[in-house]
């Protein structure tokens, strides 16, 4: 039996019972669209999260005080809230001299109340040098970032996050030139950051107060160590080399001979990206696996209807066998019908999934204002088509073999 | 053409054996028109099912066109049914969701005739039963007589050697029945072998010979003295 005849015959059968065909496909449509929607949303979420990490800056290597004893991704001591004082100015200077490193910046963070008039807000203040803005891609939307001169002169100037500006000064007002108070020190606001959202270490960058490192570290915190040091490799290809240089330099500086006893932890953006990428990929797959349960339910629906169809068309099977159809011809005919049902259901499911993903993208970007990408991964489409066809075969094979096994005489006698 | 010797068929149901055919022997030559008659339970349906390759005997031998069919595979039998046999059933067995064209096309699908060559064969077969104007009509919309004529067209489309007609007039009024018999008669006159199963003597007498069965054996096998031949215009 020719493929064209199989397809034509199946089309005629499905067309004849349009409503039944549509209802039968519904399970597959729902299953496939769920898989598509969840895989697309998973992909978009992954893109969003990775973009956030990439937004930290380019070719960054982050050095956190305190070592990790239990492997690469266990939390360093500093990240667990333990005060570690191992990173100091001497380290920053030593790193800055290495040719594999293009720039070094450091941070000393603290918590305090920021106030303007009657308005106040609990904030993280981040004491940073002037080059921090460039290295970490912090854009000042209004005003200007403080300068090396401000840092060296211990000027009481601050750059604040956009949402903090709204909270303290009211939406739409211009805080540049106004004074805020943090830890009993009056700071002149010289700039407001462009909105960026929650960044590394879970800090909401839009609520930050950035002050000169000299002022923050010495006058506000009274310490001589840093919360972290960030270095920038010369380019993306030398990040690994720069990372090994950082390790060597700091071990020398800290007189460490056994790398297992490092009192610092180095993480590159790539480490973070790959870790987050792995987590979000697993989450996406997990969601898709849950959605695929509905595909199984849809497949059982198809099998059920195909079994009914085999019984209803017993006489047709008898007739076809009497005019020369072999068991294989009958098997193929019923199998093609179920595959066609699931295939068409799969195509409708992909289209429906695309519509929902598109609508979600519109709502998230236009209404919620989040920089959400429209992800419609080709892999999800291919998997959907493949899975729907395989579902058709898997759940169609039993009814089809039942049909093929029918004796022509008994089939012809069937009333 | 057909040569059966001591043909037997036993059915075993829940350990109990029922003999539908108890040793039947006869021959049918090419171009013969043979009626098989007998009361219910006489074994005539079983005999025709075996002769038309829908079932297998449990004893004796069956030779068709010089070939023993007892050892043939199911696929070979399906191939013979497709190429050499045309069926006409009492209940027409048309697929009512399909058009006349599509129904008549079914045997061609299984004989691997390319779609481009089918149209002429289908038109010729439908023309042979005088229903050219119904070619693209859904068979659900046809009368009983027209349905049976389309079933004959389907039986003819692959140019078979032999036509088996099982009670072809059983569901028809007398006028339609006469039309159908005249077509079968015409086909026989054109050289085709026709085997007719019927319980109506009038219909059986269109044949040249009547084989009567009773209790699984041949009761009589005699020529018809004055076969009724159609004067109908259908096959002139």
Interface residues (C-beta under 8 A of the other chain):
Chain A: X1 X2 X4 X5 X9 X12 X13 X16 X315 X316 X318 X319 X320 X321 X322 X323 X324 X325 X326 X327 X329 X408 X409 X412
Chain B: X49 X52 X54 X55 X74 X75 X78 X79 X81 X82 X83 X87 X89 X93 X95 X97 X98 X102 X106 X107 X109 X110 X111 X112 X115 X154 X158
